[in-house]
Amino acid sequence: MANLLPTEEKKQINKEYRLRIVVVYIFSIAGILLIAITLLVPAYVLSLERGKNVSDRLATAKENAKSLEEGRDPVEVAEEIKGRVSLLSVAEPQKISPRELFDLVTFHKPKTLSVESLLYSSDSQEVRVTIDGISPDRKTLDSFVKSLRTEERFSSVDLPISDLVSVIDISFSIQVIIRQGNDK
């Protein structure tokens, strides 16, 4: 192939090509930096706001510490607060949470017995629970009821006698009344 361009023009074209590549590279980096800065602005604003909140809380804590230093020992204050909390917890009877109830029922449940529903209703006096399910036989159902009756938090465990009519695949509904805090 014949070389039609003089050497000087080849050098000039090569120089212009490199310059164009450098310009595209610089504009690409500038665009990426602009996008990155735009995406970082919300995070920066949030961090400034959080820093302001932390400094406000620190100032409040320092003011509280100064008021404690002026009068009383922090250990005495902590003991007084602990006493107040214990008075409040004694006054309020402790109710069993649905999670604790579920754990108790599953702890006493034999493996072959299936619990289909656990209905939990609570009022100021007591907590009533209805346990519905299917037992493979009377013996398993009877052992489940006896096991529930050994639980000291349950004040009453009632299984209707009509639930024991079937011999196998017994559908049952057990009523449980739960003893509240100081009602022992």
N, C-alpha and C positions, 0 to 999 in steps of 0.2 A: 504494500500500500504506500502510496506516495505521501510524503509529508508536505502539505500545502501551506501550513502556518509557519511563519518565522519564529525563531526561538524566543524573541522578546515578547511576542503576542501570547505564546504558550505560557510563559511565566506570568504574564498579566492575567490571563484567564484562570490559571491555577490559584493565583493570589486572591482574585475575586471569589472563587469557589470556597476557599478556606475562610474568607471573611464572612460569607453567607452562612457557613456552618457555625461559626463562632456566634454570629448574631442570633441564629435560631436557638442555639444552646443557651445563650444568656436570657433570651425571652422565655424559654421554657422554664429555666430555674426561677426567674422572676415571677412567672405565673404560679408555679408550685409554692413559692414562698407567700405569695398573696393569698392563695387558698388556705395554706396552713395558718396564717395569721388570722384570717377570717374565722376559721374553725376554732381557734384557741381563745378568741375574745369572750365567748360565754363562760368558759371555764375560768378565765381570769376574773371576770366580774363576780362569779360565784365564790371564788376563793377570797376575794376582797371582802365580800359580805360576811363570809364565815369568820374571817379574821376579825372583823369589827364585832361580831357577836361574841367571839371568844374573849376579846379585850373587855367588852362590857361585863361579861360574866366574871372575869377576873377582878375587875374593879368592885363589883358587888360582893364577891367573896372576901376581898380585902377589907371592905367596909364592915362586913359581918364579923370578920376576925378581930378588927379593932374594937368593936362593941363587946366582944367576948373578953378581950384582954382587959378592958376597963373594969369589968365587974367580977366575972365568975370563972372558975376553972372549967376547961372544956370537958374534962372527965365527969365532973358533976353534972354538967348540962347533958352529956350523953346518957348518964344514968337516969336523970329525970325524964328524958324523952323515952327511954326504954321502959320506965315505969308507967308512963302514960299510955304507951302502945300496949303494954300487957293488960292494963285496965280495960282498954277498948276491946282487946281480943277476948277477955273473960266475959265481958258483957254481951258480946255477940256469940250466939251458939254456932259452933262450927258445922257447916253443912258439908255433906259428902259431895264431891264434884262428880259429874257424869263420867269423867275419865276414871276416877277411882272406883266407881261403881262397876264400870265395864271390866276393869282389872279384877275386881273381887268375883264377879260372876264367871269370868273365864278361868280364874284360879280354881273354883269349885266345880266347874263343868267337866264331866267325864268326856273322854275322847269320842265315844260312839254317839253321844247326844248332840243334837244340833240346835242351836239357838237361832231362831228366825228373826225375832224382833225384841228390842229392849225399850220399853216406853217409860220415860222418866217424867214425873210431875212433882212439883214442889210448891208448898205454901209455907206460911210462917210457923206452923205447928210440926209438920212432918214431910217426909219425902216418900212418895209412893212409886213403886216400880212394878211393871208388869213384864214378866219374862215369858215369851211365847216361843214354842219350838216343837221338835219331834224327837221322841225317844224310841230306840229300837225295842225296848221291853219295859215291863213294870219295875224290874229290879234296878235297872239303870236310873230310871226316873226317881225311884224311892231313895237311892243313894245320893242323887243330886239334891233332893229336897232336904235330906238329913244333913248333908254337908253345908247347905245354906243356913240351916238352923243353928249350926255350931258357930257361925259368925256372930260375934258379940255386938256388932254395929246394927244388925237386923233385929228389930224388936218383934217382928211377926213375919212368918213365912207360911202362906196358905196355898195349898194345892186342892182344888175342888175334887171331891171323891169321884165325880162323874168323869174326870180325866183318866181314871184308872180302869174304866170299863173295858177298853180294848186290851188285847194281849200283846200284839206287836204293832210297831209303827204308831205309837201313841202320840196324838197331838195334845199338847198341854199348854196351860196358861197359869203361871204361878204369880201370886200377888205378894209383894214384899213391902213391908213398912220399915223405914229406916229410922233408927233412934237418932235424935238430934243432940248435939253437944252435951248439955247439962241435964238431959232428960233421963239419965241412967237411973 
